[in-house]
Amino acid sequence: MSNRRNVLANRCIGLLALGMLVFLFGAGAATGQQSVVRDPAEPTGGKPKAKVIVRPAGAVARTTVDEKSMRTLIHELVGCGTRLTISSWTDPKRGVGCGRDLVVARFNEIAKDSGGELQVMVDKFESTSERTSGKPVPLENVYAILPGSDPKLAKTIFIVSGHMDSRASDPMNPELDAPGADDDASGVAVSVECARMLSKKPTNRATILFAAVSGEEQGLLGSYHLLDWIKQQGYTVGGMLDDDIVGADTAAGGPHRVRLFSGNGEIDDADSPSRELARAVEEIDGRAAIRLVFRVDRYGRGGDHYPFYKVGLPGVRFTEPLEDYNHQHQTPRTENGIEYGDFEKYLNFTFMGNVARDNAEALRQLAMAPAPPSKAKLTGAVTPDAKVSWAADEDEGRAGFEILWRETSEARWQVYEFVESPGETVLKSVSTDNHFFAVRSVGKNGARSIAVPTEIERRPPPLPTQPKQ
Ligand SMILES: [Zn+2]
């Protein structure tokens, strides 16, 4: 090898090594790997070892989901021809009234088996929107209520809801068929199946409402009314799980995770009650089951969790992993060899059964939990220690509270410390600035409330004053 060639070879090796370095560091940044952590320890002496209370035993087993009953209910709902909200409420064979009858009948069967625990009711009301031609039309929601065992917590309500109405391409024409197998007989079947699974041997301290609402396709009318009804009854909303289009999972390699949508809210730091509910559901059901999506809904779409979310209540939406728009909101037909329509044959009951199980387990644990703390605050800015304080009513069933924190760039909470009583806790040598903080209640039974992020006092830095003109 000549000298010149040697120099060239060395240069090449040098460049290669540089490339490798760039590649390694670049890859580290892209995948979020912390190859070199060069932050000071916080707190200085290391994080306190928090007491861990194990989550409640007796999880809803996947094998207990009755897929056959879900399939039967959906088949019967599809058999109503259309369930458009402005179709007939009185014809037992065709229209939304036919759908209502089926849901009421199924809830009543479940109520009978529950030994009188579950209370079934039909809520009749009127509502108006563009899609009722601006005229008030009659609507009905069906509710099955499983009262909470704790006198105080029974005024807190957790809701699971699907919408029984369906639509064709034209949302104003009841003559068109609208099978609505996926949108949203699937969500109704999930809500109803949750009622069956949770009313057998109820463990809920708070109340659970299993809903099948109408009017979704006409402008979320049933859900807006449900929110009013809940307020009239004097309930506090603990959480609202909307199941809408949860029946199909056609991509290869399934069953896949269900998507869980939650909005940012209108406060700083993206810690809306809806987001906290979504995090709680993921923690209960696991990351292998839930795909968190940090947006209020799919682009340009809406759903029944929205009225709850919009007023700052915890409301989230479950939706299948990958939607097929040929099978939603379409009048059944074949065009250019493409079949349109929301038919049963596209459903996947293995996937749907998973969704039912995950909803039921989330409801079970949330409704066993103590009430979330209130007035959570973070103080201690410009001092060496962060101070977290909160309030909570007396609760015999509560073991204490978990103080949570997370890096501001992380999606999920971690437990910082366990504390038995409300009031103020000083987080020694923890900065107020490098993490977000929250608090949640923990039951003696191991059930956790949703997290309540700490509010901070906003202190804007001094700004230049405008010179007088
Ligand atoms: Zn829908």
Residues whose N, C-alpha, C, O or C-beta is under 5 A from the ligand:
A	BS01	ZN	D183 D184 D244
